[in-house]
Amino acid sequence: MFTATRNRSDRSLNDVTAIGIPRRQLLQGAVAMLVALSTMSRAKQVSCASPDGSDASLRASLHYVESSPNPAQRCSGCSFFSDPKGDCGSCTILGAPANMNGHCDSWSARS
């Protein structure tokens, strides 16, 4: 019966990456980095909704979204959108702030 034996150099190749970091530590660091990046990307999304939420029903009826599914139809290119300050501007239909990357059913191309 043949018994495979591992020599010491094979074991070290399995336990440590080529840059000298144990695989477990490398994987834990990679997972932590992915979690941090996903958290940061969510934090960057700007909500331009009214602080009191008074326009929530109008936004819902117009199917307003903060991020347009069609890049050609963003609020920033709509004739009802004006006065952008940062990521938010003013929408005459909503009568409230709107995200410049947003979209609603009343979108109309600027003329």
Helices and strands as residue ranges (DSSP letters): H 8-15, H 23-44, H 56-61, G 75-77, E 81-85, E 88-91, E 96-99
